[in-house]
């Protein structure tokens, strides 16, 4: 990675991008982002990314090396995601073996008075302590953010409880954070008996303190965690993931699955994965505006259900038929029903791209959203 100044600009730009994305989600009037708490779910994972970047900013101050995926995602290298996950679990022990903050500050003051030099080694120790304190307390984007049930209802047609479940996955191969949100019906007899009232609505006598860690059905929760760990890779299409979920769990019936791919992120000082974009961003006057953030929303949904067959000699569970929009080549390639690509860009950066005559080329296929002040101009 480049010097401290470039690193500082990178982290400041990413914080601005995450804040701008959160502003966009709160202001967005599209039904897509309102339905099923999709916008609120994405905001939760943006908060996790903020926690990760706060930790990494402290790590850069003492680490010998910190790597950014310059030619791919624009995110810190996956090894740092793994390190942060492990350091958070080990932070308490490591902090206990270090001097406390007040002691380090006194030693720094004494060093300056006695040596007439800057205490670089002690500064690194303080930075490492801040890193470990943040890693221990912050909610970060882990390699796998375990599933949480954030909604429950009853499908009047099927009489089954329906869960709204989300989880996160930081993909090591693509070096991109992914967010999944699924609507899943549960036909387990004990769950149906417990959650569905006689009138076919949700049993209000059952106290469900949402959100619930894991799948709401405790008998399947551990298996579902394992499924998410094995089936969340970016290389897997949504149709593959949804079909696997449908076939791996006879009692679970996925009705929709969404994936939000955060990134790539483009920055003038760091990234080299979009040559035209990088060159133009370098001409932007203010460093805090030398970036572009992109994301993709993919969706797949069930259009029909093959009913279960039961008989003396066995039977077959109900299975879903998922819609893939084969009229759209990108949908067919992604294995999804629909998709959207979005780009978030500061107003000054967009002006530079527009002045270079590159806006159509760079933003082709994207819904472009421009940050100006504390507002986001949508769908430019």
C-alpha positions in Angstrom: 0.0 0.0 0.0 1.1 3.6 -0.5 2.1 6.1 2.2 0.3 7.3 5.2 -1.3 10.2 3.3 -2.8 8.0 0.6 -4.0 5.5 3.2 -5.7 8.3 5.1 -7.4 9.5 2.0 -8.5 6.0 1.1 -10.1 5.4 4.5 -11.8 8.8 4.6 -13.2 8.2 1.1 -14.6 4.8 2.1 -16.2 6.3 5.1 -17.8 8.9 2.9 -19.0 6.3 0.5 -20.6 4.1 3.2 -22.3 7.2 4.7 -23.5 8.2 1.3 -24.9 4.8 0.6 -26.7 4.8 4.0 -28.2 8.2 3.1 -29.3 6.9 -0.3 -31.1 4.0 1.4 -32.9 6.2 3.8 -34.0 8.6 1.1 -34.7 6.0 -1.6 -38.4 5.9 -2.6 -38.2 2.7 -4.6 -40.5 -0.1 -3.4 -37.6 -2.6 -4.1 -35.6 -1.1 -1.1 -38.6 -0.8 1.1 -40.0 -4.2 0.7 -39.0 -6.9 3.2 -36.8 -4.5 5.1 -34.2 -4.7 2.4 -32.9 -1.2 2.9 -32.7 -1.6 6.7 -30.8 -4.9 6.2 -28.2 -3.4 4.0 -27.7 -0.5 6.5 -27.0 -3.1 9.1 -24.1 -4.5 7.0 -22.9 -1.1 6.1 -22.5 -0.5 9.9 -20.5 -3.7 10.1 -18.2 -2.4 7.3 -17.8 0.8 9.2 -16.7 -1.2 12.2 -14.2 -3.1 10.1 -12.8 0.0 8.5 -12.4 1.7 11.9 -10.3 -1.3 13.0 -8.3 -1.3 9.9 -7.5 2.4 10.1 -5.9 1.7 13.5 -4.1 -1.3 12.2 -2.4 0.6 9.4 -0.8 2.9 12.0 1.3 0.0 13.4 1.2 -2.8 10.9 4.3 -3.4 8.7 2.0 -4.2 5.7 -1.6 -3.6 4.8 -2.9 -4.7 1.3 -5.7 -3.4 -0.8 -7.2 -5.3 -3.7 -6.1 -2.7 -6.2 -7.0 -4.5 -9.4 -10.2 -6.2 -8.4 -12.6 -5.0 -5.6 -10.9 -1.9 -4.1 -11.5 -3.5 -0.6 -8.8 -4.5 1.9 -7.4 -7.9 1.1 -9.3 -10.9 2.4 -6.4 -11.8 4.7 -7.2 -8.7 6.8 -10.9 -9.8 7.1 -9.6 -13.1 8.5 -7.1 -11.4 10.8 -9.7 -9.0 12.2 -12.1 -11.9 12.9 -9.4 -13.8 14.8 -8.0 -10.7 16.5 -11.4 -9.8 17.8 -11.7 -13.2 19.6 -8.2 -12.9 21.0 -8.2 -9.2 21.8 -9.0 -9.5 25.5 -6.0 -11.8 26.2 -3.6 -9.6 24.2 -4.8 -6.4 25.8 -4.2 -7.9 29.2 -0.5 -8.4 28.3 -0.1 -4.8 27.2 0.4 -1.6 29.2 -2.8 0.4 29.6 -3.4 3.6 27.5 -2.5 6.0 30.3 0.8 4.2 30.9 1.7 4.4 27.2 0.9 8.1 27.1 3.1 8.8 30.1 5.9 6.8 28.5 5.5 8.8 25.3 5.7 12.1 27.2 8.8 11.0 29.1 10.5 9.8 25.9 9.9 13.1 24.2 11.3 15.0 27.2 14.3 12.8 27.7 15.2 11.9 24.1 14.0 15.0 22.3 12.6 12.6 19.6 9.2 11.4 18.6 8.4 8.0 20.2 7.5 6.1 17.1 7.7 2.7 18.7 5.4 3.7 21.5 3.0 5.3 19.0 2.7 2.0 17.3 2.0 0.3 20.6 -0.8 2.8 21.3 -2.2 2.2 17.8 -2.1 -1.6 18.3 -3.9 -1.1 21.6 -6.6 1.0 20.0 -6.9 -1.6 17.2 -7.5 -4.4 19.7 -9.9 -2.4 21.8 -11.9 -1.6 18.7 -11.7 -5.2 17.4 -13.0 -6.4 20.7 -16.0 -4.0 20.9 -16.9 -3.2 17.3 -19.4 -5.2 15.2 -17.5 -6.1 12.1 -18.1 -7.8 8.7 -16.8 -11.3 9.4 -16.0 -13.9 6.8 -19.5 -15.3 7.7 -22.1 -13.1 9.5 -24.4 -15.8 10.8 -28.0 -15.8 9.8 -30.6 -13.8 11.7 -34.4 -14.1 11.5 -35.8 -10.5 11.3 -39.4 -11.2 10.3 -42.1 -13.8 10.5 -45.6 -14.1 9.1 -47.9 -16.7 7.7 -48.7 -17.3 4.0 -52.4 -17.5 3.8 -52.4 -19.7 0.7 -50.1 -22.4 2.1 -50.8 -22.0 5.8 -47.1 -22.1 6.5 -45.0 -19.7 8.7 -42.7 -17.6 6.5 -39.3 -16.3 7.8 -37.3 -13.3 6.6 -33.7 -14.3 7.1 -30.5 -12.5 6.3 -26.8 -13.3 6.5 -23.5 -11.9 5.3 -20.5 -13.4 3.5 -17.1 -11.8 2.7 -16.1 -13.7 -0.4 -12.3 -14.4 -0.4 -12.0 -15.2 -4.1 -13.8 -12.0 -5.3 -12.7 -10.0 -2.3 -16.2 -8.6 -2.0 -18.8 -8.4 0.9 -22.1 -10.0 0.0 -25.5 -9.7 1.7 -28.2 -12.3 1.4 -31.9 -11.9 2.3 -34.3 -14.8 1.9 -38.0 -15.4 2.4 -38.4 -19.0 3.5 -41.6 -20.9 4.4 -41.4 -23.7 6.9 -43.7 -26.7 6.8 -42.3 -28.5 9.9 -45.4 -29.8 11.7 -44.4 -28.6 15.1 -43.6 -25.1 13.9 -46.9 -24.9 12.0 -48.8 -26.1 15.1 -46.9 -23.5 17.3 -46.9 -20.4 15.0 -50.1 -20.7 13.0 -53.4 -19.9 14.8 -56.7 -21.6 14.0 -57.7 -18.8 11.8 -54.6 -19.2 9.6 -52.8 -16.1 10.9 -49.7 -15.8 13.1 -50.3 -17.0 16.6 -50.1 -13.8 18.7 -49.9 -15.9 21.9 -46.3 -16.9 20.9 -43.8 -14.3 21.9 -41.1 -14.0 19.2 -38.5 -11.4 20.2 -37.2 -10.4 16.8 -34.6 -10.4 15.6 -33.6 -14.0 16.4 -30.1 -15.2 16.0 -30.2 -18.0 13.4 -33.2 -19.6 11.7 -36.4 -19.3 13.8 -36.8 -23.1 13.7 -34.3 -24.3 16.3 -34.3 -27.9 15.0 -32.9 -26.7 11.7 -30.9 -23.7 12.8 -27.5 -25.3 13.0 -28.0 -27.1 9.6 -29.0 -23.8 8.1 -25.9 -22.0 9.5 -23.8 -24.7 7.8 -25.7 -24.4 4.6 -25.0 -20.6 4.5 -21.3 -21.3 5.1 -21.1 -23.7 2.2 -23.4 -22.0 -0.3 -22.7 -18.2 -0.2 -19.8 -17.9 -2.6 -20.0 -15.2 -5.2 -19.1 -17.8 -7.9 -22.5 -19.5 -7.2 -25.5 -18.2 -9.1 -28.7 -17.3 -7.2 -30.5 -20.2 -8.9 -27.8 -22.6 -7.7 -28.1 -21.4 -4.1 -31.9 -21.3 -4.0 -32.2 -24.7 -5.6 -29.7 -26.2 -3.2 -31.6 -24.7 -0.3 -34.9 -26.2 -1.7 -33.4 -29.7 -2.1 -31.3 -29.8 1.1 -34.2 -29.0 3.4 -37.5 -30.9 2.8 -39.3 -28.7 5.3 -38.0 -25.3 4.1 -39.4 -23.7 1.0 -37.4 -20.7 -0.3 -39.8 -18.2 -2.0 -37.3 -15.5 -2.8 -33.6 -14.8 -2.5 -31.7 -11.5 -2.9 -28.0 -10.9 -3.0 -26.4 -7.5 -2.7 -22.8 -7.4 -4.0 -21.0 -4.4 -2.4 -18.3 -3.1 -4.7 -16.1 -2.7 -6.6 -14.9 0.6 -5.1 -12.7 2.9 -7.2 -10.2 5.3 -5.7 -7.8 7.7 -7.4 -4.8 6.8 -5.1 -5.3 3.1 -4.6 -7.2 1.2 -7.3 -6.1 0.2 -10.8 -9.1 -2.0 -11.8 -10.8 0.7 -13.9 -8.1 2.6 -15.8 -10.4 5.3 -17.3 -12.1 5.8 -14.0 -8.8 6.0 -12.0 -7.2 8.5 -14.4 -10.2 10.8 -14.3 -10.6 10.6 -10.5 -6.9 11.6 -10.1 -7.9 15.0 -11.7 -10.6 15.6 -9.1 -9.4 18.6 -7.0 -10.6 17.6 -3.5 -9.2 14.2 -2.3 -12.4 13.4 -0.4 -14.3 13.2 -3.7 -11.8 11.0 -5.7 -13.9 7.8 -5.6 -16.9 5.9 -7.0 -18.8 3.2 -5.1 -20.8 0.5 -7.0 -23.1 -2.3 -6.0 -25.4 -4.9 -7.6 -28.7 -6.2 -6.4 -29.7 -9.7 -7.7 -33.0 -11.4 -7.1 -34.6 -14.7 -7.8 -38.2 -15.8 -6.9 -40.4 -18.9 -7.0 -43.2 -18.7 -9.5 -44.7 -22.1 -8.7 -44.5 -25.0 -6.3 -44.7 -28.6 -7.2 -46.9 -30.1 -4.5 -45.7 -32.8 -2.2 -46.6 -36.4 -3.1 -47.4 -38.8 -0.3 -48.2 -42.5 -0.6 -47.8 -45.9 1.0 -44.4 -46.4 -0.6 -43.0 -43.0 0.2 -43.3 -39.7 -1.5 -41.7 -36.5 -2.6 -41.5 -33.2 -0.8 -42.8 -29.9 -2.3 -40.3 -28.3 -4.6 -40.0 -24.8 -6.0 -39.9 -23.6 -9.6 -37.6 -20.5 -9.8 -37.9 -17.9 -12.5 -34.8 -17.1 -14.5 -35.3 -14.2 -17.0 -33.7 -15.9 -20.1 -34.8 -12.9 -22.2 -32.0 -10.9 -20.5 -28.5 -12.3 -21.1 -27.2 -10.9 -17.9 -30.0 -12.4 -15.9 -29.4 -15.7 -17.6 -25.7 -15.5 -16.8 -26.3 -14.6 -13.2 -29.1 -17.2 -12.8 -31.6 -14.7 -11.5 -35.0 -13.3 -12.1 -33.9 -9.6 -12.1 -30.9 -7.4 -11.2 -29.9 -3.8 -10.8 -26.5 -2.2 -10.9 -25.9 1.1 -9.0 -23.1 3.6 -8.8 -22.7 6.2 -6.1 -20.4 9.2 -7.0 -19.5 12.6 -5.5 -20.8 15.5 -7.5 -17.3 16.8 -8.2 -16.2 13.4 -9.5 -19.2 13.1 -11.7 -18.5 16.6 -13.1 -15.0 15.4 -14.0 -16.2 12.2 -15.6 -18.9 14.3 -17.5 -16.3 16.8 -18.6 -14.1 14.0 -20.0 -17.1 12.7 -22.0 -16.8 9.3 -20.3 -20.1 9.3 -18.4 -22.0 7.0 -20.9 -19.1 4.6 -21.1 -18.4 4.4 -17.4 -22.0 4.4 -16.1 -23.5 2.3 -18.9 -26.0 -0.2 -17.3 -25.8 1.6 -13.9 -28.4 3.7 -12.0 -26.2 6.6 -11.0 -26.6 8.4 -7.7 -24.7 11.7 -7.0 -23.8 12.9 -3.6 -24.1 16.6 -3.2 -23.7 17.9 0.4 -25.7 15.6 2.6 -28.2 14.6 -0.1 -28.2 12.1 -2.9 -29.5 12.9 -6.3 -30.9 9.6 -7.6 -31.1 8.1 -11.0 -29.2 10.8 -12.9 
